[in-house]
Amino acid sequence: YYPNQQLPAGQLSATGRWEKGKFSRCVLVYSNMKVANTLFGISFVVLFYFVGPFFFVYLNNLLQLPTINIFLSKIIGIFMILSGFLFIIYLFFFFKKEGKGTPIILEGTKRLMATGSYKFTRNPMYLAHIWILFGIFLIFGSVSLLVYLFLAWFGMDLFLAKVEEPQLLSKFGKDY
């Protein structure tokens, strides 16, 4: 329901009281979007950064594929993961401030992002995800993680082309 939309008499309102006639459900919709965004974000992190890599490490061990075990690569990998996550956190705040929204597609920005790191690339967050996955590869050294990295890159590219870019084009028009 939208704000001030006529609802059936006796329907439960966002405040939890029974009301007749008009009322605004913005609070309820907004809180549901926050819950959905939070659940989507947690699910993404768990699947993308834990389940996926650990499955490919397991696959690497199962198929007895080579691993790279260099101490310096593990240090560089830790740096890449930490810097990638810090950059993603920065982008979340940047989205809130400049775009008046979130980077999660369920609740996109209200303004086109064309400043900061978005001045140089259309999707710095996707680059940060790839950066982090490469850091995970450097830590574990499983060759199969490179396959995961390229599959993730391809999946994000496909998602951009088929879902996000058409949405942004219809939302922001020629500015996009």
Phi, psi and omega in degrees: 000150179258164179305138177062017176284140180292124179250157177301144181301138176083009180282146181292129181271175180295337180275351179093001178262152174281129181225155175250146175085219188272146167197164182261131177256018182305318183298315181295314180297316181296317180292324176295322178294321179296319178295314180298316178298317180296313179296320178297315180298315180295316179299318180299312181299313182298312183288314188286321186257346180241299184298309181302303180300318182292328174297317181288329173294316177300315178299320178300314179293319180297317181274359180054045176280158182292153173235152178255121185235080179241127184302316181299324179294327177293319178296314179297320178299317177298315178300316181296318180294312180298313180294324178296315179293321176298320178294320178295319177298316176303316181295325176299314179293323178297319177298316180298314185285307187273321185264350181056047179189205178232161177283353179282131189299336180295332179220080184288185181280161177266340178238151177290132180274111181221015178238177180063222180291341178287350174288333185259330180213147182291333185222072179295335180291321177296321177297322178296321178298316179295320177303314180295316179298324177293323175298320177297319176300316181296326180288311184276330178071009180284123182300327180295338177294334174294324176296316178299316180301313180290325175296318178296316179300313179297317179298318179293321178298317178296317178300317178301311185292322187266334186242300190289315182297315176299323178296314180294323179295318179287330182281317187249355175062220186292340176298327179287000000 
